[in-house]
Structures are given as structure tokens and as C-alpha cells.
Amino acid sequence: MKWKNRTADERKNHIDGFVAVTPTMTRALDVLKRCYRSHGGGHQASCSFLLGETGVGKTTVANEFLEEVRAEHMGVLMDGKNLQVQDQEAYPHDMSVTLERPNHGLIRPVLKIGVAKKITYKQLFAQTLMAIGVNVAKATRFTEMMSIMRQQVKEQQIRMIIFDECQHIADSSMTRDPYEAADVFKVLMKEVRVQIACVGLPYATDLLLGNRQLETLKKEQMTMRPFQPDFSDESELMTFLKVLSSDLPFDRAQSIHTASVAVRLHLASDGYVSGIVMMVAEAARIAIEEDIAIIDLNLLGEAYRRKHDVPDHENPFLVPKIDPEGFKALKAERREEQVQEARRNRATRRRKVLVLKRKGGSK
């Protein structure tokens, strides 16, 4: 069926479901696969680190890994019946692989847990238990929590837990000792024998500095980075743009993978996958809404304007001839102005609060 015969909502939904796995993402996916397959291979488990700045595709990789594990379990026979995938609303696909084994209960081969800010050892352990369906009271002793964990890991056949936003442990000032909460990973690996994958910003490995034993349990580490400004035909960036271009919901061939457009997309996004996808997706939505057959620089320029609210001479898609270094300098200058303005606004708000407090105290 041609795209023109589909509704606008169908075409927009297709855009939202786009996933283009780059070579870097494939290597990152392999890190998670090796971690998962190492389960049961020794007297204790191990951990792997997947690092990178926000927007490089770490979450996409983690979610793709969950989908692969889910597909791997589909059709598997247990007790003479197929495993059944559980309801998406009750068990979101981006948080766990949850299946039901006939006459047994739930099976969760993989979980993904978002690490909260300012978290302590006991809070992280309790959060992990909650993710596997067990709520514990604040007064519950650690030995009891450990017993529950062992039992549930065995019953639910949990092989691996992905802890997302692990830098929050390194950020935390709430623990008594440096990165004490990271001991949860050590306990899960040594005592419960669950594989651990830590996903987070590059400095997430700082949590290893105060935890020598955890460092010895680390098996692998990979840092994902933005696309390099390489516009040759076979570069990773251009290959990615070709895939993205071919998957857009239009009947006419799109040309976002030309060098001229690629340079501008890279400058607009600083090379981050999420930035490129968001820019192209917004331009595609505009094209669908306005019944335009092809995404051009004007549509990309409108998407950039909506996101950044800048004049045309600061819009990389609307200037006739782009000067990469000049644009970077202009972008940095604009960013610094925004930072300074935000600081001034915060200072003004503080002064207003102080004045109000004084007035309130004088009554």
C-alpha cells in the first residue's frame, strides 16, 4: 500500500516507531548480549558498562536488547505450552521482558531499572525488589530482603538486570561511604549471581573508584559517541541517514542523506542520533500535515526554528552557504548568552524570595 493511501496518523505513528541501528549501536548491543549470555558461567556473575552522553542512543540500544530477548523467548515451550508475553500496560516493554509460564507464574529474564537520584544502598535494593514485583516495608531488615531477592530471582528466572542512569549513584551525596549504593550490584553478582549492565553518562564509572571489589567484577566497558563530521558516502553518519531517508513515510524518495543536508543536520544536532532523528521527524510531520511530498531544507529549517526559536541567519538549514566553524561559534555564543540570562533570572528570583521572607517575618 502506498503511503498516500494511509491516514496522516498512521504515517506519523510510523515516524515515531523508527529505529535505525548504526554500527556503533550494534557493537553496544553486542556488549549487552555478551553480558546476558555470561549468566551461569561461573561461581559469580559480572557487570558491563555502556556509557555515553545523553542522545547517543544508549536507551535505544537497551530497548532493542529487550526486544531481542523477548523474541528469543517467544514460542518457547514450557510444561507443554508456549510462554505468553504479558500485558504491555502492566509490564512496559521498555522496562522488562515479562512472560507467563503455564502453571508456574511470571518469568522475567531481563529487567531495566531507572536509578533514582540521591539513592542509598537500601533504597536501591528495595527499588530492585519493587521492579520484580515485591514491595517491602521501610523497616524490613536487609537479611530478609536478601532472602526474598534470592527466592524471586530463582522463581522468575532473572538472568540480567540493566541499571539505567547509573551516574546518579556517583552523583549521590546521601550515602555514608563513597558510592555505597553500588554495593547492591556487588551483592547481586556475588550472592544472587545476576548479571548486571550499568548504563549512564561517561562518569558513571566513578562509582567504581570507591568500590574496589566491584571494579574486579567488571567484564566489559564501551563508550558510545556522537557521529563524527565525516560526510563521505560510506561513513557511519551517511549510512545512518540513508536508512532514515528510506524509512520515511513518503512515496517519493527523500534526500536527507546528501552531503549538503548531512552537514547541516550534523551542525544542528552536534552529531547526536536523537537530535538528528527528532529534527527529521518534526520536518516529516510538517510535510504530512501540509501535504508536501518531500522534505527539503525549508522544512528542516522550520523544524529547527520551532525547536530553537532563532532568526534565519542562525538557522543552519536556511542560510544559503553554511560555514561550519562560523555556525559553531555563533551557536556557542548564543548558548553562553542563554546561560548568563538564566543565571540572572535565578538571581532575581532569589532576591524576590528573600524580600518576601523579610516582609513575612516583619509582620
N, C-alpha and C positions, 0 to 999 in steps of 0.2 A: 504493500500500500504506500502511495506517495504521501509525503509529509503534508502537502497542500490539502489532502482529504481528511486530515486529522484535526481535532479541535486545538485551539490555542493552549488550553490547559494541558492537553496530552503532550504537546510539544515542549511546554515549559517544564513539565514533570520529567521529561527525558533529559533536559539540561541539568536538572537538579541531581539526577542519578549518574552523572558522568564520572567515570573513574578511568584515568589513563595511567597505567603502571609504567614508570620510567625505569631504565636500568638501575638507577640508584635505589628506587623503591624495591626492585626485585632483589637486590643484594640485602636490603634491610629486611625484607620478607624472609629471606633465607636465614637471617640471624634468628628470627623468632621460630622458624621451623626447626632449626638445629637445637634450640633450647628445648622446645617441646618434645622432640624425639629423643632427647637425652634422659627423659624420665625413666627411672628404674634401672639406670645403667651403672649405679654404684651404691656404696653404703650411705651416701648423702647426695643431695641434689646440688645444682649450681645455678648461677644467675648470669644474665646477659644484659648489657646496657645499650639502648637505642636512643641516641641523643640528637639534638638539633634545635635551631631557633624555631619560634612559632611560625608556621606557614610552610615548612619544608616538606610536609607530607607524612609526619610520624603517625598521626591519628588515622590517616587513610591506610597506611601500612598495617596498623594494628587491626583495623576493621576488616581489611582484606584477609588477614590471617584468620580471624574469627570465622569468616565466611568459608574459607578453605577447610577448616576443621569441621565446620558444620556439614559441608558437602561430603566430607570423608566419612562421617557417621551416618549419613542418610542411606537407608536401605540395608543397614547392618542388622542382622537377625540376632535377637537375644530371646531366649525362652520360646523359640519357635515363632516369634513375631518381630516385625520391624520396629526400630526405635522411632518415636514420634517427636517432631520438633514442637516445642511448647509455644504458647501464645506470645506474639510479639509485644503486646501491651504489658503483660505481666513480666516478661523476661526480654527486655530490649536486645536486639541482635548486636548492637554495638557495645554491650556490656558483658555478655556471656554467651557461651554455647550451651543451651539448656535443652535436654531431651528427656523423654519419659521412657523408662524401660518397663515393659509389661510385667505386672505383678511384683514390681520392685520399688519404683519411685523415680525421683529425678536423678539424672546423670549430668554433671557439669564438667566436661573435660578441660575447659578453659574459662577463666573469669578475667574481666578487666575492671580494675578498681581505681577510681579517681582519688588521689591522695589529697586530703583536705589541708588547708593552711594551718600552721601553728599546732601541729598534731603531736601527741605524746605516744609513747610506746603502747600503753594500754588502750588508748583511743584507736590507734591504727589496728591493733589486734581485734578490737570489738567491731571496727568497720569491716574488717575482712570476714568475720563471722556473720555480720549482717548481710554481706554480699552472697553468702552461701545459704541464706535463709534462716539464720539463728539470731534472735535478738537477746542480748544479755543485759542484766541489770548492772548499774554502775558499781554496786557493791560486790559483784561476782569476783571471786578470787582468781588469780592468774592460773593456778593449777587446774581449776575447774574449766576455765576457758580452753586450756590446752587439751584437756581430755575431750571436750566437745569437738574441738578442731580435728583431732586425730580421727574420731569416730565419723564425722561428716566427710572428711577427705576420703576415707575408705569407702563409705557408703555411696558417695556421689562420684567416685572415681575421678577426683580432681587431679589433673596432671600438671597444670601450669597456671600461675596467676600473673597477670600483667598489671603492674602498678604504674598508672599514668600520672604525670605531673610530679615526678619524684623529687624535683628541685624544692618542693615545699618542705621536705624534711631538712634539706640543707639550709633553707631559709629560717627554719623554726628556732625561736629563742625560748621555747616553752619547756624543753627537755632539761633534766637536771645535768646530764652529761652531754657532750657534743654528739649530736645525731643519734641519741639513744633510741629513737623510734626505728632506726634502721635495723636494730636488733631483731625486729619482727621478721625481717627477711631471713636473717641467720637462723632463727628458730624454725621457720617454715622449711628451710632447706635441710638443716641438720636433724631436726627432731621429727618433722612430719614428712620430709622428703618430697616436697613440692618444688617443681622448677619455678624460678622467678625471672620475670623480664621487667626491667626498670626503664621506663620511657620518660624523657623530660628534656629540659634545656641543657646545654652543654655543661654547666657547672653542677649538674645533678650528681656527678661522680664525687663532688666534695664530701658527700656523706660517707665515703669510704675512708677519708682521712682520719676520722676518729674511731674507726672500726676495722682494725687490722684483720680480724677473722673473716669479716665479710669480703675484704679485698682478696683473700685467698680462695674464696668460693666463686669469684668472678671468672667466667669462662670466656666471654667474648664482649667486645665493645665496638660500636660503629657510630660515627657521627654523620648525619645527613646534612648536606649543604645546599644552598640555592644554586640555580643554574648559573654556569659561567657565561659571560658575554661572548659566546662562540656561535657565530651565525653561518658557519659552513654547513653544507647540506646534510652531512651525516652526524652533526653534533647532537648531544642529548636534548638540548633545548629545541632544535629544529625538528627532531624526530617526535618529540612530545607534541609540538604544535601541529604536525601533520596528522597525528592521531586525533587530537582535539578537533581539528578542522573537519576531518572526515566523519566525525560522530555528531556534528551539529545537525539539528532537525530542520534542514532545508533541502529542497530538491536540487538547487543549483550548487555546484562545487564552490566551497569557500576558500579564501586565500589568506588566512591569517598566518600561514607558515612562510610567507615571503620574507626576505631579509629586511625589507623596509618596515614591515609591520612588526617583525620579531624584535628589531632594535627598540622600537617604541614600547612594546609590551615589556621588554626586559627593564627598561628605564622606569616605566610606570610601576612595576612590581618589585623592583630590586632583585629580580630573578627568582622570587618565591613562587612555588607552584600554586599555592592557594590564591595569591594575588592575581596571577595570570588567569586562572580559571574564573575567579569572581568577575574580572573585567570583561572577559569574553562572554560569560554567561549573561551579564547585565546588558551587553550590547545585543546579544541574541534575543533577549526578552523584548527589548525596544523594537527590534526588527519584526518580531512576531506580532506585537501589538499594533504596529504601524503598517503591517503587511508589506514589508520590504524583503526582497529576495536574497540579498547578500549583505554580509557585514563588511563595512568599509571603515576607513579612518574616521569619518564623521560620526558614525555610530559609536565607535570606540572612544572618540573624543567626548561624546555626550555621556557615556558611562563614567569616564574619568571625571568630568565636570560634576556629575551628581555625587560622586564619592568624595571629592576633594574641594569642591567649590572654589576653583581657581579661575583667573582670567585666561583667555585663549592663548596669550603668549607664554603662559606657564603650563599649557596643556601639550604633552609630547605628541599627541595624535593630530593636533590642529595647526602646529607650526609647519610652514612649507618645507623647511630644511632643518632637520634635527642636529643639534650639536651636543653629543653625549656628555662631554665634560662640562659644557656650559649649563646644560639642564641639571646635572648632578649638583653643581654649585648653587644654582637657583633653588633647587629643592631643599638643599641643606640650609640655605639662608631662610627660606620660608619656615622650615621646621624649627629653627632656632627662635624665630620671631614668635611662633606659637608657644614654645616652651616658656619664653620670657613673659608673654601675656598671661599664660596660665599661672605662673608664679605671682605676678602682680595681682591677679584676681583672687588667688588664695590668701595673699597677704591682706587684701581689702576685706575679705570675708572674716578673717581672724580679728581684724580691728573692729568690725561691726559687732562680732560676738562679744569681744571684751567690753565694748561700750554698753551693750545690752546687759551684760552681767553686772557692771558697775551700777547702772541705773536700777537694776533689780535689787542690788544689795543696799542701796541708799534709801529704799522705801521703809 
